Amino acid sequence: MTPRSAQPALPLELETWRPVVGWEGLYEVSDQGNVRSARREHNTWPGRLLRPAVNHGGYLHVGLYRDGQQNGCRVHRLVALAFLGPCPPGHEVNHRFGIKTDNRATELEWATKSANTRHAYAGGLAHAPDNRGTRSCRAKLTEADVLAIRAARGQTTQRALARQFGVSKTQISAIQRREQWAHVA
């Protein structure tokens, strides 16, 4: 069973159907987030609803075929292109209420990547990674090193500390001014 929103689906005849952009004459998408094969000559399953699968990110996707080649497409993008119009440059589809499987046209909007990410953080759908300090893959120093650098302020030069710890003089200065590693007491 494919996950759907809590809203009951409308009968198929009440759905508004439009051609899938780029797949005109082959597939249609509805304002309720359904995808079906178009009624065409030599089609053994005209009007058949496609069964979406859930991808690794939790979004519904379907396989569309042309000339024997399958292309995976996210359902929310197909709905947005058909009912919201072309994607503005630098934008992507945002689920207004954060339900990744609710692909009704009324629940989708175009948003910038940063606005979409902020929306996900605000809605609790994503959590900002805490990779400060030693959790960063680029960290050269430990918290003990940072404390030693701060304790040595005024006792030795920043250049000497930079050589001792294998970082730049600029980084030593930023650590001592608490512009870097600010979370370390």
MIKE-833841 format. One line per 4 residues: number of its first residue (from 1); for each residue z, x, y of N, C-alpha, C. Coordinates in Angstrom, 3 decimals, padded with zeros to 6 digits. Layout:
BEGIN
NUM) Z/X/Y/Z/X/Y/Z/X/Y ~ ... .
END
This chain:
BEGIN
1) 000.000/000.849/-001.184/000.000/000.000/000.000/000.000/000.889/001.239 ~ -000.899/000.619/002.138/-001.012/001.399/003.357/000.008/000.909/004.364 ~ 000.767/001.825/004.996/001.751/001.384/005.978/001.062/000.793/007.204 ~ 001.607/-000.275/007.699/001.086/-000.924/008.898/002.257/-001.223/009.826 .
5) 001.948/-001.669/010.987/003.005/-002.006/011.937/003.709/-003.282/011.495 ~ 004.753/-003.619/012.196/005.508/-004.824/011.869/004.747/-006.089/012.255 ~ 003.705/-005.953/013.081/002.922/-007.111/013.499/002.072/-007.618/012.339 ~ 002.047/-008.925/012.112/001.186/-009.447/011.049/-000.279/-009.284/011.429 .
9) -001.115/-008.993/010.461/-002.546/-008.823/010.711/-003.187/-010.179/010.963 ~ -004.147/-010.192/011.868/-004.889/-011.418/012.137/-005.905/-011.638/011.036 ~ -006.298/-012.890/010.785/-007.396/-013.103/009.841/-008.628/-012.366/010.342 ~ -009.440/-011.865/009.414/-010.579/-011.038/009.772/-011.515/-011.700/010.776 .
13) -011.647/-013.020/010.719/-012.579/-013.667/011.633/-012.076/-013.666/013.075 ~ -010.782/-013.438/013.318/-010.241/-013.383/014.661/-010.266/-011.967/015.239 ~ -010.629/-011.006/014.439/-010.716/-009.641/014.928/-012.033/-009.450/015.668 ~ -012.006/-008.586/016.650/-013.223/-008.213/017.360/-013.724/-006.921/016.739 .
17) -014.978/-006.930/016.319/-015.560/-005.765/015.650/-016.595/-005.103/016.550 ~ -016.576/-003.766/016.567/-017.570/-002.990/017.303/-018.044/-001.850/016.419 ~ -019.248/-001.352/016.683/-019.726/-000.209/015.892/-018.846/001.015/016.124 ~ -018.658/001.809/015.073/-017.931/003.068/015.203/-018.836/004.024/015.983 .
21) -018.311/004.588/017.074/-019.097/005.488/017.916/-019.535/006.694/017.098 ~ -020.844/006.935/017.109/-021.413/008.031/016.332/-021.813/007.631/014.926 ~ -021.417/006.435/014.510/-021.705/005.931/013.163/-022.316/004.532/013.242 ~ -022.984/004.243/014.351/-023.563/002.929/014.579/-024.500/002.569/013.425 .
25) -024.406/001.324/012.985/-025.230/000.849/011.883/-024.661/001.177/010.516 ~ -023.644/002.033/010.476/-023.035/002.402/009.199/-021.620/001.834/009.042 ~ -020.834/001.899/010.119/-019.444/001.451/010.055/-019.082/000.701/011.334 ~ -018.074/-000.179/011.201/-017.544/-000.927/012.332/-016.032/-000.796/012.341 .
29) -015.440/-000.911/013.526/-013.996/-000.827/013.681/-013.547/-002.054/014.468 ~ -012.350/-002.541/014.151/-011.850/-003.734/014.833/-010.765/-003.376/015.829 ~ -010.484/-004.329/016.726/-009.416/-004.135/017.702/-008.040/-004.151/017.031 ~ -007.980/-004.524/015.758/-006.723/-004.533/015.011/-006.523/-003.255/014.199 .
33) -007.474/-002.311/014.293/-007.330/-001.029/013.622/-007.909/-000.979/012.223 ~ -008.767/-001.934/011.873/-009.416/-001.922/010.567/-010.799/-001.293/010.692 ~ -011.246/-000.679/009.609/-012.582/-000.073/009.571/-013.299/-000.657/008.363 ~ -014.573/-001.011/008.549/-015.349/-001.557/007.442/-016.762/-000.984/007.480 .
37) -017.399/-001.060/006.329/-018.802/-000.659/006.276/-019.612/-001.761/006.936 ~ -020.667/-001.375/007.629/-021.504/-002.355/008.333/-022.422/-003.054/007.345 ~ -022.813/-004.227/007.697/-023.774/-004.963/006.866/-025.142/-004.342/007.109 ~ -025.673/-003.684/006.088/-026.969/-003.027/006.221/-027.742/-003.133/004.922 .
41) -029.001/-002.891/004.995/-029.874/-002.978/003.833/-029.474/-001.921/002.805 ~ -029.517/-002.259/001.544/-029.206/-001.376/000.415/-027.737/-000.962/000.366 ~ -026.872/-001.712/001.017/-025.452/-001.414/000.969/-024.835/-002.272/-000.127 ~ -024.210/-001.618/-001.111/-023.637/-002.379/-002.219/-022.334/-003.072/-001.833 .
45) -021.687/-002.637/-000.775/-020.431/-003.228/-000.343/-020.476/-003.591/001.141 ~ -021.375/-004.469/001.570/-021.438/-004.789/002.998/-020.161/-005.479/003.474 ~ -019.636/-005.031/004.604/-018.447/-005.649/005.175/-017.147/-005.277/004.479 ~ -017.204/-004.354/003.534/-015.996/-003.964/002.792/-015.063/-003.164/003.692 .
49) -013.786/-003.563/003.708/-012.780/-002.825/004.470/-012.506/-001.490/003.782 ~ -012.422/-000.455/004.579/-012.063/000.852/004.040/-010.547/000.939/003.952 ~ -010.063/001.614/002.945/-008.633/001.761/002.751/-008.198/003.095/003.349 ~ -007.468/003.062/004.446/-007.051/004.322/005.061/-005.942/004.998/004.260 .
53) -005.876/006.294/004.402/-004.801/007.089/003.803/-003.978/007.681/004.936 ~ -002.776/008.088/004.628/-001.913/008.715/005.622/-002.076/010.225/005.511 ~ -002.416/010.878/006.628/-002.575/012.334/006.595/-001.221/013.030/006.739 ~ -001.226/014.353/006.735/000.023/015.125/006.771/000.819/014.895/008.052 .
57) 000.173/014.449/009.115/000.866/014.185/010.368/001.371/012.758/010.501 ~ 001.090/011.911/009.497/001.544/010.529/009.530/000.546/009.551/010.121 ~ -000.657/010.019/010.431/-001.694/009.152/010.996/-002.612/008.636/009.899 ~ -003.182/007.442/010.121/-004.125/006.872/009.169/-005.504/007.479/009.389 .
61) -006.195/007.788/008.288/-007.552/008.301/008.390/-008.397/007.700/007.280 ~ -009.704/007.680/007.520/-010.662/007.155/006.556/-011.781/008.171/006.378 ~ -012.458/008.077/005.239/-013.620/008.923/004.984/-014.889/008.135/005.266 ~ -015.692/008.640/006.179/-016.969/008.009/006.506/-018.084/008.866/005.921 .
65) -019.076/008.213/005.336/-020.164/008.924/004.659/-021.488/008.722/005.372 ~ -022.255/009.811/005.456/-023.615/009.765/005.960/-024.406/010.826/005.209 ~ -025.506/010.425/004.628/-026.372/011.340/003.872/-025.599/012.088/002.790 ~ -024.675/011.398/002.135/-023.923/011.996/001.037/-022.799/012.922/001.473 .
69) -022.608/013.099/002.768/-021.544/013.964/003.283/-020.392/013.111/003.811 ~ -019.172/013.470/003.403/-018.001/012.741/003.880/-017.414/013.442/005.099 ~ -016.988/012.641/006.075/-016.285/013.147/007.247/-014.999/012.369/007.389 ~ -013.874/013.070/007.465/-012.593/012.408/007.674/-012.405/012.090/009.139 .
73) -012.022/010.872/009.434/-011.836/010.427/010.817/-010.501/009.719/010.947 ~ -009.764/010.027/012.021/-008.516/009.320/012.283/-008.841/007.938/012.848 ~ -008.190/006.947/012.302/-008.480/005.565/012.673/-008.178/005.317/014.144 ~ -007.075/005.861/014.666/-006.731/005.597/016.060/-007.801/006.118/017.008 .
77) -008.442/007.210/016.656/-009.505/007.756/017.511/-010.747/006.848/017.462 ~ -011.082/006.330/016.275/-012.221/005.421/016.156/-012.004/004.161/016.998 ~ -010.788/003.620/016.944/-010.462/002.416/017.716/-010.534/002.717/019.215 ~ -009.950/003.833/019.620/-009.930/004.180/021.047/-011.345/004.367/021.595 .
81) -012.192/005.064/020.855/-013.563/005.285/021.329/-014.331/003.966/021.448 ~ -014.098/003.057/020.514/-014.824/001.785/020.524/-014.287/000.809/021.577 ~ -012.983/000.807/021.812/-012.399/-000.218/022.677/-011.883/000.288/024.016 ~ -011.593/001.587/024.131/-011.120/002.143/025.403/-012.222/002.892/026.143 .
85) -013.308/003.167/025.445/-014.411/003.894/026.061/-014.344/005.376/025.726 ~ -015.260/006.159/026.315/-015.314/007.595/026.009/-014.016/008.309/026.400 ~ -013.708/009.344/025.661/-012.509/010.135/025.924/-012.713/010.966/027.189 ~ -011.841/010.797/028.198/-011.956/011.637/029.392/-011.694/013.104/029.025 .
89) -012.311/014.026/029.731/-012.084/015.449/029.429/-010.602/015.793/029.484 ~ -010.138/016.555/028.497/-008.748/016.989/028.453/-007.765/015.936/027.996 ~ -008.243/014.829/027.450/-007.364/013.752/027.007/-007.422/013.591/025.490 ~ -006.444/012.867/024.963/-006.380/012.523/023.545/-005.743/011.150/023.435 .
93) -005.743/010.603/022.237/-005.187/009.260/022.040/-003.665/009.340/021.979 ~ -003.020/008.414/022.677/-001.566/008.296/022.634/-001.229/006.911/022.096 ~ -000.292/006.863/021.141/000.235/005.582/020.657/001.353/005.180/021.619 ~ 001.155/004.109/022.361/002.080/003.726/023.429/003.530/003.611/022.975 .
97) 003.742/003.065/021.768/005.108/002.846/021.302/005.507/003.812/020.197 ~ 004.688/004.819/019.971/005.043/005.880/019.042/004.894/005.548/017.569 ~ 004.283/004.422/017.235/004.100/004.061/015.830/002.730/004.576/015.406 ~ 002.726/005.655/014.654/001.485/006.350/014.314/000.528/005.522/013.476 .
101) 001.027/004.538/012.766/000.165/003.715/011.915/-000.261/002.421/012.596 ~ 000.178/002.179/013.821/-000.223/000.984/014.565/-001.443/001.349/015.409 ~ -002.620/001.002/014.905/-003.860/001.406/015.541/-004.566/000.263/016.262 ~ -003.810/-000.753/016.680/-004.413/-001.833/017.447/-004.825/-001.305/018.815 .
105) -005.936/-001.771/019.315/-006.471/-001.289/020.595/-005.468/-001.460/021.733 ~ -004.662/-002.505/021.683/-003.680/-002.754/022.747/-002.532/-001.758/022.724 ~ -002.375/-001.041/021.629/-001.274/-000.082/021.488/-001.693/001.350/021.778 ~ -002.977/001.562/022.110/-003.499/002.913/022.312/-003.889/003.123/023.767 .
109) -003.859/004.387/024.171/-004.299/004.767/025.510/-004.754/006.209/025.490 ~ -005.552/006.605/026.476/-005.934/008.003/026.635/-004.843/008.681/027.455 ~ -004.437/009.874/027.043/-003.416/010.634/027.769/-003.736/012.119/027.647 ~ -003.254/012.888/028.601/-003.421/014.335/028.497/-002.526/014.848/027.372 .
113) -002.820/016.028/026.893/-002.018/016.638/025.822/-000.554/016.752/026.265 ~ -000.330/017.215/027.494/001.049/017.390/027.954/001.764/016.043/028.092 ~ 001.069/015.019/028.584/001.694/013.692/028.700/002.001/013.125/027.316 ~ 001.104/013.337/026.367/001.311/012.868/024.999/002.512/013.578/024.377 .
117) 002.630/014.876/024.619/003.755/015.646/024.085/005.066/015.192/024.724 ~ 005.078/014.998/026.037/006.288/014.506/026.720/006.688/013.142/026.176 ~ 005.694/012.281/025.932/005.953/010.950/025.383/006.595/011.070/023.996 ~ 006.111/012.005/023.186/006.679/012.206/021.846/008.117/012.711/021.926 .
121) 008.399/013.637/022.849/009.773/014.131/023.011/010.687/013.012/023.512 ~ 010.222/012.256/024.508/011.035/011.182/025.087/011.330/010.093/024.064 ~ 010.367/009.823/023.178/010.552/008.789/022.172/011.242/009.272/020.904 ~ 011.612/010.542/020.869/012.292/011.084/019.692/011.362/011.340/018.512 .
125) 010.048/011.318/018.756/009.095/011.560/017.671/008.918/013.041/017.390 ~ 009.251/013.863/018.362/009.134/015.312/018.206/010.344/015.952/018.873 ~ 010.676/017.110/018.419/011.794/017.849/018.986/011.284/019.201/019.444 ~ 011.668/019.564/020.664/011.246/020.855/021.198/011.860/021.957/020.344 .
129) 011.064/022.915/019.929/011.615/023.994/019.118/012.543/024.866/019.944 ~ 013.651/025.242/019.350/014.578/026.146/020.021/014.352/027.536/019.446 ~ 013.441/028.254/020.051/013.158/029.595/019.562/013.505/030.625/020.623 ~ 014.653/030.402/021.243/015.153/031.370/022.207/015.828/032.516/021.455 .
133) 015.903/033.643/022.114/016.647/034.769/021.587/016.113/035.285/020.276 ~ 017.000/035.510/019.328/016.613/036.102/018.047/015.798/035.151/017.184 ~ 015.772/033.849/017.522/014.948/032.904/016.763/013.471/033.036/017.108 ~ 013.167/033.737/018.189/011.775/033.960/018.571/011.170/035.030/017.667 .
137) 009.936/034.800/017.248/009.266/035.781/016.395/008.917/037.048/017.175 ~ 008.995/036.995/018.503/008.653/038.155/019.323/009.880/038.928/019.792 ~ 011.061/038.513/019.385/012.286/039.151/019.869/012.393/040.590/019.360 ~ 012.672/041.509/020.286/012.908/042.911/019.933/014.392/043.239/020.002 .
141) 015.133/042.391/020.685/016.552/042.652/020.904/017.409/041.635/020.162 ~ 018.630/042.022/019.909/019.613/041.097/019.355/020.535/040.659/020.487 ~ 021.367/039.682/020.225/022.312/039.241/021.242/023.304/040.359/021.577 ~ 023.654/041.154/020.593/024.547/042.295/020.841/023.877/043.300/021.776 .
145) 022.559/043.536/021.599/021.828/044.439/022.494/021.872/043.921/023.928 ~ 021.678/042.614/024.089/021.675/042.016/025.423/023.044/042.182/026.082 ~ 024.097/041.948/025.329/025.444/042.121/025.872/025.695/043.573/026.267 ~ 025.191/044.526/025.467/025.340/045.945/025.789/024.555/046.300/027.056 .
149) 023.375/045.741/027.212/022.558/045.995/028.408/023.266/045.475/029.652 ~ 023.849/044.293/029.553/024.562/043.731/030.703/025.837/044.521/031.006 ~ 026.506/044.994/029.966/027.739/045.761/030.167/027.449/047.112/030.802 ~ 026.249/047.658/030.574/025.889/048.972/031.098/025.376/048.916/032.534 .
153) 025.342/047.749/033.112/024.825/047.610/034.479/025.677/048.448/035.439 ~ 024.998/049.292/036.203/025.688/050.154/037.166/026.190/051.456/036.562 ~ 026.233/051.579/035.240/026.726/052.789/034.589/025.594/053.731/034.201 ~ 024.421/053.181/033.980/023.251/053.983/033.611/022.013/053.337/034.224 .
157) 020.907/054.056/034.246/019.695/053.522/034.874/019.000/052.521/033.946 ~ 018.229/051.656/034.581/017.449/050.695/033.800/016.398/051.422/032.967 ~ 015.867/052.498/033.493/014.870/053.281/032.759/015.472/053.847/031.473 ~ 016.705/054.363/031.556/017.372/054.919/030.367/017.650/053.810/029.342 .
161) 018.072/052.644/029.830/018.309/051.513/028.923/017.012/051.055/028.261 ~ 015.930/051.046/029.025/014.638/050.640/028.482/014.226/051.577/027.353 ~ 014.390/052.874/027.555/014.058/053.828/026.481/014.972/053.643/025.275 ~ 016.244/053.443/025.522/017.219/053.296/024.436/016.917/052.078/023.566 .
165) 016.520/050.961/024.183/016.310/049.723/023.438/014.848/049.430/023.125 ~ 013.944/050.263/023.599/012.532/050.112/023.268/011.851/048.936/023.944 ~ 012.283/048.630/025.154/011.654/047.562/025.935/011.328/048.101/027.320 ~ 010.718/047.292/028.158/010.335/047.753/029.495/011.515/047.703/030.454 .
169) 011.395/048.490/031.530/012.396/048.481/032.590/012.463/047.102/033.242 ~ 011.302/046.448/033.346/011.244/045.100/033.916/012.060/044.123/033.077 ~ 011.989/044.249/031.757/012.751/043.362/030.889/014.248/043.638/031.023 ~ 014.631/044.902/031.133/016.052/045.247/031.330/016.551/044.575/032.604 .
173) 015.779/044.682/033.679/016.151/044.076/034.951/016.291/042.561/034.814 ~ 015.348/041.918/034.135/015.389/040.463/033.954/016.594/040.048/033.121 ~ 016.955/040.828/032.133/018.137/040.521/031.311/019.394/040.640/032.155 ~ 019.480/041.690/032.958/020.674/041.879/033.773/020.801/040.809/034.858 .
177) 019.684/040.283/035.339/019.716/039.205/036.337/019.797/037.832/035.684 ~ 019.852/037.784/034.349/019.927/036.558/033.553/018.676/035.678/033.684 ~ 017.541/036.298/033.963/016.281/035.574/033.960/015.728/035.492/032.552 ~ 016.138/036.410/031.683/015.809/036.375/030.264/017.127/036.395/029.493 .
181) 017.109/035.788/028.335/018.299/035.707/027.488/019.465/035.057/028.249 ~ 019.183/034.058/029.069/020.198/033.405/029.873/021.244/032.680/029.033 ~ 020.863/032.287/027.811/021.778/031.546/026.958/022.866/032.424/026.333 ~ 022.727/033.745/026.464/023.718/034.671/025.899/024.792/034.912/026.944 .
185) 026.042/034.709/026.560/027.158/034.868/027.494/027.215/036.281/027.916 .
END
